[in-house]
Amino acid sequence: MIRFVHTADLHFGVENYGRIDPATGIHTRLLDFHRALRTCVEQAVHEDVDFFLFCGDAYKTAQPTPTQQRLLFDCFLHLFRAGIPAVMVVGNHDNPASFGKSHALELFGQIPVSGFHVISKPERLVLQTKRGPIQIVGIPWPSRSLLALNRGTAPLGAELSAHIGSRVAELIRFFSEQCACDPKVPAILAGHLTVSSGLFSGSEKRAICGQDPLLLPSQLAIAPFSYVALGHLHRFQQVNKGQSPAIVYPGSVERIDFGERNEEKGFCIVSVEAGAPAEYTFVPLVSRPFIQLEVRLEGELRHTEQLMDALKNKPIADAILKVVYHVPPGVKDRVDTRLLQQACSSAMYVVGFFPIHAPMQRTVRSTIHVDMDVESALRAYLAGQKQPGDRIERLAYLLHQIEKELQDDATPTPDQDQTSLPLALPQGQESYPPVG
C-alpha cells in the first residue's frame, strides 16, 4: 500500500489582511501560509509517506517575489532531504496570462536533482516510490495554450468553457486507458480542475459565473483510478458522494478571506493500492482565526458599550477581526471607534468597524380632499396611519355621536329667545350692559 499527502492552494502572496512582522520583516499572512505548509511537510516526514502531492496554486500570482519563492523552496527542500518525492501540478494562479512565459513552478522542474516532478501539461507519470510504483495522471489548469486549441475551429464566447471541458475529459479518458494496461500498479488522477458538484467559498465564488470549465464527477471517477486528487476549490470536500473512487478537494491550507471564516483548513493523508478504493483522512491545521462580529445596536445611547460587551464573548486574540454593527432607524451613530480599537488590541489585525444604517421608513400621507366630509377624511387619515379596522369604526362612531350632540346643542327650543345673551359673564363683570 502506498501512502501520500494530498494538499493544494497554498496561495503564497495573499496579503489582504495583516502587517509586516517586525521580527522577520515578512508580512504576517505570508508567514501564516508558510507555517501551514511547513506543518504539512513535517507531518509527511513524520508519517514517512511515499510522496507528497500538491495540486496547484502555489502562489497568488505567476510572478512571485523572491521572498515567497524562498519560503516555498524551504518547505519542499525539507521533503527532498527526507527522501520524499514531490509531485506538483500547475494551477491557474501559477500560469502566466500570456503564451511563452514561464509558470511559477518552472524552477522546480529545472533543478538538476531527482525528487521534484512538475506537471505543467497533461501527462501520465509513473512515479517510483520506496513502496513501489504508482501511476499519476496529471491535469494542470486547462488554459487555451495547454490544450493547443485549433484557432480555426475553436469556439468563442459561451461555448469555449464547454469545449475546454470536453477536451479535458477526452484527455483523462485517454490516459486512463494507458493506466489500465498495467492493472497491478495503482493509479490516481491529480488535477487543478472545477467539478460541477463542488462547493465554492469566499473569493473563488466568481468562478460560478461561467469562467471555469466544468467537469462532471462521472468524467473523473473512472477506472482504473483509485483516487481523484484535486485542487482549486478552497473548501475540503468529497464531491463524488457515495461513489468510488473518491473525488477530493483538500481545500486551502489557510483562510483567504472572510468567506472562509467558518471553514476548517487542513490536508489529506491517502492510502492506495491497485484495484481497491483509496482510504483518506483529513488532517486539520491550526489556522489564523477570522472573526466577523455582527451586532444590532439598541436605543440611542451606549452604542460603544454594547459593542464592547459583545467583544468580551469573542476569542479575538491573534485573530483577524471585522466588526459590523447595525444602527437603529433614525438614530445617530454614536460609536467611539477609538475606544473600540483599544478594546481590540489583542487581535492580530482589525479590518475595521462598519456601520449599517437601517433605511428610514417613510409614511405615506393620506390623500384628503377639501370636498370630503368629516367622516371620509377621518377614515382616510386613520387608514394611512395603519390603524386597525375596529379602531377606525369605533372612532367613526364617536364622530357621529359628537356631530349629533353639536346638532342638538345648536337647535333652539320654541321658548328660547333668539336674542338672549349667554348666561356666563366675562371674568370681573357682574352684569351685561343694557341693550340699546
C-alpha positions in Angstrom: 0.0 0.0 0.0 1.3 3.4 -1.0 0.7 6.5 1.2 0.9 10.1 0.3 0.0 13.6 1.4 -2.6 15.5 -0.7 -2.6 19.3 -0.4 -3.3 22.3 -2.7 -4.0 26.0 -2.8 -1.1 27.5 -0.9 -1.5 31.0 -2.3 1.8 32.4 -1.1 1.5 36.1 -1.5 -2.1 36.7 -0.2 -1.6 39.7 1.9 -5.0 41.3 2.1 -5.1 41.3 5.9 -2.1 41.7 8.2 1.0 43.7 8.7 4.8 43.4 8.5 6.2 41.3 11.2 8.9 43.4 13.0 11.0 40.3 13.9 11.3 39.0 10.3 10.3 41.8 8.0 7.9 39.5 6.3 4.1 40.0 6.0 2.2 38.2 8.7 -0.1 36.5 6.2 2.8 35.1 4.2 4.2 33.7 7.5 0.7 32.1 8.2 0.7 30.3 4.9 4.4 29.2 5.3 3.6 27.9 8.7 0.7 25.9 7.4 2.7 24.3 4.6 5.6 23.6 6.9 3.2 21.7 9.1 2.0 19.6 6.2 5.6 18.8 5.2 6.6 17.9 8.8 3.6 15.6 9.1 4.6 14.0 5.8 8.1 13.3 7.1 6.7 12.1 10.4 4.3 9.7 8.7 7.1 8.5 6.4 4.8 8.9 3.3 5.9 7.7 -0.1 5.4 11.0 -1.9 3.9 14.5 -1.5 1.2 15.6 -3.9 0.5 19.3 -4.4 -2.4 20.1 -6.7 -1.8 23.7 -7.8 -1.9 27.4 -6.9 1.4 27.7 -5.1 1.4 31.5 -5.3 -1.2 34.2 -5.6 0.2 35.3 -9.0 2.5 33.8 -11.6 5.2 36.4 -10.6 6.1 35.5 -7.0 8.6 37.6 -5.1 12.0 36.2 -4.2 10.9 36.0 -0.6 7.8 34.0 -1.5 9.9 31.7 -3.6 12.5 31.2 -0.8 9.8 30.2 1.7 8.3 27.7 -0.7 11.7 26.2 -1.5 12.4 26.0 2.2 9.4 23.6 2.6 10.0 21.4 -0.4 13.7 21.1 0.2 12.8 19.6 3.6 10.9 16.9 1.7 14.0 16.4 -0.6 16.3 15.9 2.4 13.9 13.4 3.8 13.9 11.4 0.6 10.2 12.1 -0.2 9.5 13.0 -3.8 7.2 15.9 -4.5 4.7 16.0 -7.4 3.4 19.5 -8.3 0.5 20.3 -10.6 0.4 23.8 -12.1 -2.7 25.7 -11.1 -4.4 28.7 -12.6 -2.7 31.2 -10.3 0.7 29.7 -11.3 0.1 30.2 -15.0 1.1 33.4 -16.8 -1.6 35.3 -18.6 0.3 35.3 -21.9 1.8 32.4 -24.0 5.6 31.8 -23.9 6.2 33.0 -20.3 7.4 30.6 -17.6 4.9 29.4 -15.0 5.6 30.0 -11.3 6.7 26.4 -10.6 9.1 26.1 -13.5 12.2 26.4 -11.4 11.4 23.1 -9.5 11.4 21.3 -12.9 14.8 22.8 -13.8 16.6 21.8 -10.6 19.1 19.0 -11.6 18.1 16.7 -8.8 15.7 13.9 -8.6 12.6 14.2 -6.4 10.7 17.1 -8.0 8.1 16.4 -10.6 6.3 19.4 -12.1 3.2 18.6 -14.2 2.7 21.6 -16.5 0.9 19.8 -19.3 -1.4 16.7 -19.3 0.7 13.6 -18.8 0.9 10.1 -17.3 3.7 9.9 -14.7 4.9 6.6 -13.3 6.5 7.5 -10.0 8.9 5.1 -8.3 8.5 5.2 -4.5 10.1 3.2 -1.7 6.9 1.0 -1.5 6.6 0.5 -5.3 5.4 2.4 -8.3 2.3 4.4 -8.8 0.7 5.8 -11.9 -0.3 9.5 -11.7 -2.3 11.1 -14.4 -1.7 14.9 -14.1 -4.0 17.5 -15.5 -2.9 21.1 -14.8 -5.2 24.1 -15.1 -6.7 23.8 -18.6 -5.7 27.0 -20.3 -6.0 27.6 -24.0 -2.3 27.3 -24.7 -2.0 24.0 -22.7 -4.8 22.4 -24.8 -3.4 23.8 -28.1 -6.8 24.7 -29.4 -7.1 24.9 -33.2 -7.6 28.6 -33.8 -9.6 28.0 -37.0 -12.2 25.8 -35.3 -12.1 26.7 -31.7 -15.4 28.1 -30.4 -15.7 31.5 -28.9 -17.8 33.1 -26.1 -20.0 30.9 -24.0 -19.1 27.7 -25.9 -15.4 28.0 -25.1 -15.6 26.7 -21.5 -17.7 23.7 -22.5 -15.3 22.9 -25.3 -12.3 23.0 -23.0 -14.1 20.8 -20.5 -14.9 18.2 -23.2 -11.2 18.3 -24.3 -10.0 17.7 -20.8 -12.5 14.8 -20.4 -11.1 13.2 -23.6 -7.5 13.5 -22.3 -8.4 11.9 -18.9 -10.1 9.0 -20.8 -7.0 8.6 -23.0 -4.6 8.4 -20.1 -6.9 6.2 -18.0 -6.8 3.6 -20.8 -3.0 3.7 -20.7 -3.1 3.1 -16.9 -5.4 0.2 -17.4 -2.7 -1.6 -19.4 -0.8 -2.1 -16.1 -3.6 -3.1 -13.6 -1.1 -4.3 -10.9 0.2 -0.7 -10.4 -2.2 1.6 -8.6 -3.4 4.7 -10.5 -4.7 8.1 -9.3 -5.8 11.2 -11.1 -4.3 14.6 -9.9 -5.6 17.9 -11.3 -6.4 21.5 -10.8 -10.0 21.5 -12.0 -13.5 22.5 -11.3 -16.1 19.8 -10.7 -19.8 20.8 -11.3 -20.8 19.4 -7.9 -18.1 21.3 -5.9 -19.0 24.0 -3.4 -17.3 27.4 -3.8 -16.4 29.7 -1.0 -15.2 33.2 -0.4 -13.0 34.8 -3.1 -13.4 31.9 -5.5 -17.2 32.3 -6.0 -16.7 34.4 -9.1 -16.0 31.1 -10.9 -19.7 30.2 -10.7 -20.4 33.0 -13.2 -19.1 30.7 -16.0 -15.4 31.5 -16.2 -14.2 28.0 -15.2 -14.5 24.9 -17.5 -16.7 22.5 -15.6 -16.3 18.7 -15.5 -18.8 16.1 -14.2 -17.9 13.7 -11.5 -18.6 10.9 -14.0 -15.8 12.3 -16.3 -13.2 12.0 -13.5 -14.2 9.0 -11.4 -13.4 6.3 -14.0 -11.4 3.1 -13.9 -8.7 2.3 -13.0 -8.3 5.4 -10.7 -8.4 4.6 -7.0 -8.4 8.2 -6.0 -9.0 11.6 -7.7 -6.9 14.4 -6.1 -7.9 17.9 -7.0 -7.1 21.5 -6.2 -8.8 24.8 -6.9 -11.7 24.9 -4.6 -10.8 26.1 -1.1 -13.2 24.0 0.9 -12.4 20.4 2.0 -15.0 18.2 0.3 -15.6 14.9 -1.4 -17.7 15.7 -4.5 -18.4 12.1 -5.6 -20.9 11.4 -2.8 -21.5 7.7 -2.1 -19.5 6.6 -5.1 -16.0 5.3 -5.7 -13.4 6.5 -6.4 -13.5 9.5 -4.1 -13.0 12.9 -5.7 -11.4 15.0 -3.0 -10.6 18.7 -2.6 -8.4 19.1 0.5 -9.1 22.9 0.5 -6.6 25.7 1.0 -4.1 25.4 3.9 -5.1 28.8 5.3 -8.1 31.1 5.2 -8.0 33.5 2.3 -10.8 35.9 3.3 -13.9 36.2 5.4 -15.9 34.0 3.1 -13.9 31.1 4.5 -14.1 32.1 8.2 -16.2 29.1 9.2 -14.2 26.5 7.2 -11.7 24.1 8.8 -8.4 24.0 6.9 -6.1 21.1 6.5 -4.8 18.4 4.2 -5.3 14.7 3.4 -3.3 11.6 4.0 -4.2 9.0 1.4 -3.5 5.2 1.2 -3.9 3.5 -2.2 -3.4 0.0 -3.7 -4.2 -1.4 -7.1 -7.8 -2.5 -7.7 -9.2 -1.1 -4.4 -10.8 2.3 -3.4 -8.4 4.6 -1.6 -8.6 5.4 2.1 -8.1 9.1 3.0 -8.1 11.0 6.3 -8.5 14.8 6.6 -5.9 16.3 9.0 -6.9 19.7 10.4 -4.4 22.5 10.6 -4.3 25.3 13.2 -5.3 28.3 11.1 -5.5 32.0 11.7 -9.0 32.8 13.1 -11.2 35.1 11.0 -13.9 36.6 13.2 -16.7 38.7 11.9 -18.7 40.2 14.8 -22.2 41.5 13.9 -24.2 43.4 16.5 -27.6 45.1 16.3 -27.5 48.2 18.5 -30.5 49.2 20.6 -31.6 52.6 21.6 -29.9 55.9 21.1 -27.2 55.7 23.8 -24.4 53.3 25.0 -23.6 52.2 21.4 -19.9 51.8 22.2 -20.6 49.9 25.4 -22.9 47.5 23.6 -20.1 46.6 21.1 -17.5 46.2 23.8 -19.9 43.9 25.7 -20.2 41.8 22.5 -16.4 41.7 22.1 -15.9 40.2 25.5 -17.6 37.0 24.3 -15.3 36.6 21.3 -11.8 35.0 21.3 -10.3 37.8 19.3 -6.7 37.2 20.5 -4.4 36.8 17.4 -7.4 36.9 15.1 -8.3 38.9 12.0 -11.3 40.8 13.2 -14.1 42.7 11.4 -16.9 44.4 13.3 -20.2 45.1 11.7 -22.9 47.0 13.6 -26.5 47.9 12.7 -27.7 51.4 13.7 -31.4 51.7 14.5 -33.5 53.7 12.1 -33.4 57.4 12.6 -30.6 57.2 15.3 -27.3 58.8 15.0 -24.2 56.6 15.0 -22.5 57.3 18.4 -19.8 54.6 18.4 -16.4 55.7 19.6 -14.1 53.8 17.2 -11.0 55.0 19.2 -12.2 53.1 22.3 -13.1 50.1 20.2 -9.7 50.0 18.7 -8.1 49.9 22.2 -10.5 47.1 23.2 -9.4 45.1 20.1 -5.7 45.5 20.8 -5.2 41.7 21.3 -6.4 41.0 17.7 -3.6 40.4 15.1 -5.4 42.7 12.7 -8.6 44.8 12.8 -10.1 45.2 9.3 -12.4 48.0 10.5 -15.7 48.9 12.1 -18.5 49.1 9.6 -21.9 50.7 10.4 -25.0 49.7 8.6 -27.8 52.3 8.8 -31.3 51.0 8.5 -33.3 52.9 5.9 -36.0 55.3 7.3 -39.5 54.0 6.7 -41.3 56.9 5.1 -45.0 57.1 6.0 -47.3 57.6 3.0 -49.5 60.6 3.7 -53.3 60.1 3.4 -55.0 61.7 0.4 -57.6 64.1 1.8 -59.6 66.4 -0.4 -61.3 69.7 0.6 -64.7 68.4 -0.7 -64.6 65.3 1.6 -67.0 65.2 4.5 -65.6 64.9 8.0 -66.1 61.1 8.3 -64.5 60.3 5.0 -61.5 62.5 5.9 -61.2 60.8 9.3 -61.3 57.3 7.8 -58.7 58.2 5.1 -56.4 59.6 7.8 -56.7 56.6 10.1 -56.1 54.2 7.2 -52.9 56.0 6.3 -51.8 55.6 9.9 -52.2 51.8 9.6 -54.9 51.8 12.3 -56.9 48.5 12.7 -60.4 48.3 11.2 -62.2 48.0 14.6 -60.5 51.2 15.8 -61.5 53.1 12.7 -65.1 52.0 13.2 -65.0 53.0 16.8 -63.7 56.5 16.1 -66.2 56.9 13.3 -69.0 56.0 15.7 -67.7 58.6 18.2 -67.6 61.2 15.5 -71.3 60.5 14.8 -72.0 61.0 18.5 -70.1 64.3 18.6 -71.8 65.6 15.5 -75.2 64.6 17.0 -74.5 66.4 20.2 -73.4 69.5 18.3 -76.6 69.4 16.3 -78.7 69.0 19.4 -77.0 72.0 21.1 -77.4 74.2 18.0 -81.1 73.5 17.7 -83.1 76.3 19.6 -86.2 75.3 21.7 -89.5 77.1 21.0 -89.5 79.2 24.2 -85.8 80.2 23.7 -85.3 83.9 23.0 -83.0 84.1 19.9 -81.6 87.5 21.1 -80.8 86.3 24.6 -77.2 86.5 25.7 -75.1 83.7 27.2 -75.6 83.1 30.9 -71.9 83.2 31.6 -70.4 86.7 32.2 -66.8 87.6 31.4 -64.5 87.5 34.3 -64.7 90.6 36.6 -68.1 91.7 35.1 -71.2 91.5 37.3 -73.8 92.2 34.7 -74.2 92.9 31.0 -74.7 96.4 29.8 -78.2 97.4 28.8 -79.1 96.7 25.2 -79.8 99.9 23.1 
